[in-house]
Each structure stands twice: as structure tokens, then as C-alpha cells.
Amino acid sequence: MAEQLEPRPASASRAELVRWMGIGDANTAGFVHGGVVMKMCDEAAAIAAIRHCGRRVVTAGIDRVTFVEPVNVGEILTCSATVNAAWRTSMEVGVRVEAENPRTGERRHTSTAYLTMVAMDDDAKPTEVPPLLAETPEEQRRQREAELRRANRLAEREQILQHRGD
């Protein structure tokens, strides 16, 4: 029988990735390329997941990325990530992206992403992760919403397989 892992608080997984956006990050419209933002979200999510499980992780999927506002060249981008829910070997990590005007200090929410990360053992096989301890009402809300997103993903996958006849 496998030993039960000790739950870890969501707050212990918090991670921030901060980077100044330069000309090399721009797309043809003159804003920061969405792919640059997505890469930063992936990196911040990985750090949060590693902090939760204490192992290396891989990205299994990105459930959703919403781009609320464009990011301008010259702004400071902050990706704040926290594990929202943990299952057997996977975790959902939520990432909030904010852009800061370095002259005024004004910050604005520009993107949100939800990523599924899987913990890997030394043989590159999925391995168990500790349960998540959601202590605050906000953490409990995020955990409930993560469970809903997971249920929707699994139901969609089942519907697709049924339509294929597999």
C-alpha cells in the first residue's frame, strides 16, 4: 500500500515570475506577443507545481488562456501562479498576469491561464502528488472551480470518444 502524502497548503505553492517586456517580445501589431505571455505562464505554473509536489513536472495541458488587454513593450509583466487543485498525479495551476507601467506604477490585469501539470518521478513516469490544503475562502473557491473545469474536460473527452465510436 502506498504511503499517504501529507497535504500541503495552496499558499506554499505561490510563485511569481517578473520580466520587463522588450522590443524582441513584440508582435507585428506592436504589442507583446501572446506566445511570450503563454511561455511565462507555463514557467510560473511549473514553479508553483514544483513547490507543491517537490518534483519535476511537465505541462499536460493548458485549459484556457484569456487575453483581457494587450501588453505594451516597456511594461513589467508579472505572472502570479498558485496550485488550485491536486489529484493523483496532476495539479491545476492558475496564473494571473498583470502588466505594470514602470513610470506610473499602475498595474492592470491582462491575462488569466489555467494549466494542468503532472509530477514526474526519476524514471520520467507520473508520480503521486500531495493533496492540496485550501485554507482560505478564496483558495476553496479556486479549488471548486478547478474541479468543475476538470469535470468538464473529462466529460468533453468522453463525448469525443463516443462520437468517434472508440
N, C-alpha and C positions, 0 to 999 in steps of 0.2 A: 504494500500500500504506500502511495506517495505521501510524503510529509506535507502537512498543511502550511502554506506560506503565511506569514504574518501580514495583515492588512497594512497598507501604507497610506498616509493622508494625501489627498489631492494636492494640498499646499506644498508638499515636499517635492512635487514634480515641476513646479513652476520654472519656466525658463524664458529668458529674453535674449533676442538677437537684435543688435542695433547696427545699422550701417548707413553711411552717407551715400546718397544716390548721385552718381556722376554721369557725365556725357556717354560713357560706354554702356550705361544701363538704359539708354533711351531707345524708343521705337521710332518708326518713321513719322508718327504724329507729334513727336517731341516730348512725350510723357515717358515715364519708366515702363519698360516692357513688362507685361503681365507675367511672362515666364521668369523674370528676375524675382518678382514678388512671390511666385509659386515656389521657386527654389529656396528662398529664405523661409517660407512657411514650412517646407519639408525639413529643413535643417533645424528649425526651432522645435518642431514636433518631435524630431528624433532625440533631441537633447532632453525634452520633457519625458519621453518614454524611457530613455536610458536611466534617467534619475529615478523613475518609478520602479523599474524592474532590475536595475543593476547589471544589465547585459546589453550586448549589441542588439540592434533592431534593424528591421527592414521595413520599407513602406509597402504595405499590401494594397492600399488604395487611397484615393482622395475622393471622399463622398461628395464634397461640394466646396467650391471656391466662389465667393461672390465679390465682385469688384464694385464697391459703392461709389468711390470717387477716384479719379486718376491721381497718380503720384507724380510730382514735378521733380525734374532734375534739380539738385541742390538741396532737397529736403532730406531730413534724417528719418529713416524708416525703422520702426520698432515692431518686431513680431513677438507677441507675448503668448506663450503656449502653456497649457495645463492638461494633464490627463483628465478626461471627463468620465471615462468608464473603463473597467478592465474585465476581461472574460478569461477563458482558459489560457490562451497564448497570445491574445491580441488585446490592444488598447485603442480607444478612440481618443485622439488629442485634438482639442480645439485651439485655434490660433486666431488671435485678434491682431490686425495690422493697423498701425497708426502712423501718419506722416506728421512731421514736425517742421514748421518753418523756423530755421535757425536764427533768423533776425528777430522775430516776434515771440518765439516760444509757443505759438499757437499750435495745438495738436488736433488732428481730426481723424476719425475712423475711416479707413479707406478700403479694407477688405476683411473677410472672415473666411476661414477654411476649417474643414473637419477631415482629419487623416486617420487611417487605420494603420497602426504599427504592430508588427509581430516580433516578439522576442526570439532570439536565436541562441542555441547552445554552442559549445565549442566545435561541434560537428556540422554546424550550419543547418540544424534542424529546429523547427519550432519548439519552444520550451515554455513551461508554465510561468505565469506572472503572478505577483501578489495581488490579492483583492484590493480594491480601492476603498478607502475610507473617506466618504464625503461628509465633512463635518458641518459646513455652513449651509444655510438655506440656498444660497447661490450654487454651491457645489452639488447639492442634492438635485436642484433643478437641472443643472447641466448633465448630471448622471441620468435622470429620467429621459431627457431629450436625446441623449446618446443611445439609450435603449430603444427608443422609438425609431431613430434613424437605422439602427441595426436591424430591427424587426422589418422595416420597410425594404432594406437591402436584401434580406433573406427571402422575403415574400416575392420581390421582383425576380430574383434569381430562380425561384421555384416556378413562377409563371412562365418565364422564358423557356425553361427546360420542358415544361408541359407543352408549350406551343411547338417546340421542336420535335416532340414525340419521343424524347430520350427518357 
